[in-house]
Amino acid sequence: MYQFLSTIFKIAAISLLVGAGLSFFNVSAEDILGSVGLSPVQLWIYLLEFWDWAVPNMILGAFIVVPVWLVIYLFRPPLNRQ
């Protein structure tokens, strides 16, 4: 758990430093999106469309994956720790 939180903190710190550097050079998120031909509204629409597609497929897949994982978890041999 400590390693996960440490990784999240490192990513946040590096993102802050990179964002501050880009801000120093007057580069904004709109500039970067514009260079690839997107606007913030278009990006939001694409994210919502992805969400609408992904969630039902994740739920459908979970109907198979979760029971299979549960059976494998229940029938695996116990760990022999000495």
Secondary structure, 3 states (H helix, E strand, C coil): CHHHHHHHHHHHHHHHHHHHHHHHCCCCHHHHHHHCCCCHHHHHHHHHHHHHHHHHHHHHHHHHHHHHHHHHHHHCCCCCCC
